[in-house]
Amino acid sequence: MVDQQIAGAAGPAAPPARRRPPSALLARAVGGRGPAAWLTVGALPAAIVLWVLALRGARLDRMGDLGLLQVLPPFYWASCALLFTGFLAVLHRPRVPQAWAAAYVVALITVIHATPSVLYPTLRYAWAWKHVAVVDAMLRHNGTVPDAGGLEIYNEWPGFFQLNVFFLRATGLHSALGYASWWPLLTNLLLLGPLLLLYRSLTDSRRLVWGGVWLFYSISWVGQDYFAPQAFAFLLFVLLLALVLGRLAEARRAAEAAAEGRPAATALTPRTPWLGWYAMVVVMLAGIVVSHPLSPVMTISVLAMLCLPRRNRRTVWPVLAAAVGMTFAWDVTVARPYLSENVGDLIAGLTTAGSNVRPPEQLKLGTVAPAQATVDLLSLGMSGTVGLLALIALISHRWVRRTGLTAVLFGPLPLLLGNGYGGEMILRAYLFVLPATAFLAATVLLRDGRRPVLHRALAVVAAVVLTLGMFVNYYSKDALKYFTPQEVAALRLVTTDTPPGSRIVFVTGAALPGGEMHYDDRIRIALTQLPEQEQRRMLADPLPVLRRELTTPAVPGPSYLVLTRAQIAACRLTGVLPEDTVRRLADLAAGSPEFRAVYTSPDAVVYEYVEPSAAGSTTVAPAESPVDRFRPDGRQP
């Protein structure tokens, strides 16, 4: 009875909640309905699944003259196509939450830059190995590395390396090798924040912001995102650029509001106090100045260009003054030894502007692989296309000329004409103008024009071509950037397991995984660094040249000759030496009593040099000689 009264007092039961149909949930998630909405939701997970399947089906033994391009199965390219299609659907639907655009961009970054990290069992690229060796040396010496030889420059710009040393000590890790493989992915993900900050200071258009970000990652083919001071300094440069251009944009909008007679209280004014903003700028500059020799000068050049319009000077002058002051102070103190030794080359670069703007050149006694020659032409065409789109944007859009991107676009020009930077200035200039060119290209490709359907079709074709060009340029040299565990083991033997004072002779350092480990107490000799006449003598008669390089000058430790698969690939792809050079040296060492094999595998062989007097009656085993086991064809067995 009581229960019935209580139930009656509670009133009639509430009707069951109506379940929303899937179409309503979809509309809430992506801001609309229809096929485009389903494409927005479905393309992203489908692309990720296809990417995972592609990684499972990739076979590294198929790698040839086009590197990773020959390894990736059709599922990989289907994944990229789905990402591109889904992102286009997001870009042209203004009601779609921006989280979807961010998710597609993060997926693009992952598909591009995590693929080598997942597929390769070892760290990619010889220069990344070199920088791991520098961190290791500074960790062992607790600072400056004595007897650094040709790597002394890293003692004079140690910021990046000391930061990694600090991280290793704080985390208890013993080497940067564990996370260096993931550095390209990490760097590009970290760049996303500064890029959004930069582009949102230039425009309120969501489509332009995300389109510019997508294009940035689609045309960033120069490969300067590996474990290196340049990647770190470029990240700080983009963040600095976002802070400065954002401050200029706020000041410009405030001036426009005042000119229109709006009350000062409603005018847009800088949100960050000047002192706090300037402190952040100085921190960015300090990180750039102490980490990399070129980046501070490139930053100064861009800031100087920004100072040309009078309206910018109040904001930019203090930043430029700080950049010049810190760079000058560092160069005349810590970096003075390097600059003193190389001042002649710096001055000579001022008179060779024509050679500075060309791609890097080196002595080539062999023949460049035809596929690589085609890739080089493609990179030039891709760079020219991006530059042309940027110029069209400056000519056709008056508003972009007021944003400061013109200064970023032309800022590296004085350096490009003034110095070659070892033949790489054209590549570094492309890198530093990339934030500007990507956004400017987006303003051209994403405008509707008088014929919106035709214009969108042409824009899609152009974006697809640029993206494919990025893949070709970024992956095509992986035959010499990828190292097998056997190659790593061979280099570890001669750099870590041998006594201090050892000498290591190899064909080319551009394809050695860890050849610089313990560089402070090892002597390294690259045959490609010999004068041209000596290289030609080696090709004609290798033994006398090898004997001289392995014995002169005298060293306290043994001398080793290291031959690997990746060195063969480097000769074949770049033409630095004839393709059969490594094979000939392997045959010579296998048949000479002056060489004793201490490590043999299908991908690498290490010979210790034995003085003829000590070799005595040593004979080479005829059954299974090291050259039979070492397969110097540049490919996996």
TAPESUL-V211966 format. One record per backbone hydrogen bond with DSSP energy under -1.0 kcal/mol. CO is the residue of the C=O (numbers start at 1). NH is the residue of the N-H. Records with the same first field share a line. If there is no record, write none. Layout:
CO: NH ; NH
//
This chain:
1: 5
2: 6
3: 7
4: 8
5: 9
6: 10
8: 11
21: 25
22: 26
23: 27
24: 28
25: 29
26: 30
27: 31
34: 38
35: 39
36: 40
37: 41
38: 42
39: 43
42: 46
43: 47
44: 48
45: 49
46: 50
47: 51
48: 52
49: 53
50: 54
51: 55
52: 56
53: 57
59: 62
60: 63
64: 67
66: 69
67: 70
68: 71 ; 72
73: 76
74: 78
75: 79
76: 80
77: 81
78: 82
79: 83
80: 84
81: 85
82: 86
83: 87
84: 88
85: 89
86: 90
87: 91
88: 92
90: 93
93: 96
97: 100
98: 102
99: 103
100: 104
101: 105
102: 106
103: 107
104: 108
105: 109
106: 110
107: 111
108: 112
109: 113
110: 114
114: 118
115: 119
116: 120
125: 129
126: 130
127: 131
128: 132
129: 133
130: 134
131: 135
132: 136
133: 137
134: 138
135: 139
136: 140
137: 141
138: 143
148: 151
149: 152
151: 154
152: 155
158: 162
159: 163
160: 164
161: 165
162: 166
163: 167
164: 168
165: 169
166: 170
167: 171
168: 172
176: 180
179: 182
180: 183
182: 186
183: 187
184: 188
185: 189
186: 190
187: 191
191: 195
192: 196
193: 197
194: 198
195: 199
196: 200
199: 203
205: 209
206: 210
207: 211
208: 212
209: 213
210: 214
211: 215
212: 216
213: 217
214: 218
215: 219
219: 221
226: 228
228: 232
229: 233
230: 234
231: 235
232: 236
233: 237
234: 238
235: 239
236: 240
237: 241
238: 242
239: 243
240: 244
241: 245
242: 246
243: 247
244: 248
245: 249
246: 250
247: 251
248: 252
249: 253
250: 254
251: 255
252: 256
253: 257
254: 258
255: 259
256: 260
257: 262
258: 261
263: 266
273: 277
274: 278
275: 279
276: 280
277: 281
278: 282
279: 283
280: 284
281: 285
282: 286
283: 287
284: 288
285: 289
286: 290
288: 292
290: 159
294: 298
295: 299
296: 300
297: 301
298: 302
299: 303
300: 304
301: 305
302: 306
303: 307
305: 308
309: 312
312: 316
313: 317
316: 320
317: 321
318: 322
319: 323
320: 324
321: 325
322: 326
323: 327
324: 328
325: 329
326: 330
327: 331
328: 332
330: 335
335: 339
336: 340
337: 341
338: 342
342: 346
343: 347
344: 348
345: 349
347: 350
348: 351
349: 352
352: 356
353: 357
369: 373
370: 374
371: 375
372: 376
373: 377
374: 378
375: 379
376: 380
377: 381
378: 382
379: 383
380: 384
381: 385
382: 386
383: 387
384: 388
385: 389
386: 390
387: 391
388: 392
389: 393
390: 394
391: 395
392: 396
393: 397
400: 403
404: 408
405: 409
406: 410
407: 411
410: 413
412: 416
413: 417
414: 418
415: 419
420: 425
421: 424
424: 428
425: 429
426: 430
427: 431
428: 432
429: 433
433: 437
434: 438
435: 439
436: 440
437: 441
438: 442
439: 443
440: 444
441: 445
442: 446
451: 455
452: 456
453: 457
454: 458
455: 459
456: 460
457: 461
458: 462
459: 463
460: 464
461: 465
462: 466
463: 467
464: 468
465: 469
466: 470
467: 471
468: 472
469: 473
470: 474
471: 475
472: 476
475: 68 ; 478
477: 480
478: 482
481: 125
484: 488
485: 489
486: 490
487: 491
488: 492
489: 493
490: 494
491: 495
492: 496 ; 497
501: 557
502: 523
503: 560
504: 525
505: 562
506: 527
507: 528
512: 514
514: 517
516: 519
518: 521
521: 501
523: 504
525: 506
526: 529
527: 530
531: 535
532: 536
533: 537
534: 538
535: 539
536: 540
537: 541
542: 546
543: 547
544: 548
545: 549
546: 550
548: 552
558: 503
559: 609
560: 505
561: 607
563: 605
564: 568
565: 569
566: 570
567: 571
568: 572
569: 573
570: 574
571: 575
575: 366
576: 365
578: 581
580: 584
581: 585
582: 586
583: 587
584: 588
585: 589
586: 590
587: 591
592: 595
594: 610
596: 608
599: 606
602: 631
603: 565
604: 601
605: 563
606: 598 ; 599
607: 561
608: 596
611: 615
612: 616
615: 618
625: 628 ; 629
626: 630
631: 633
//
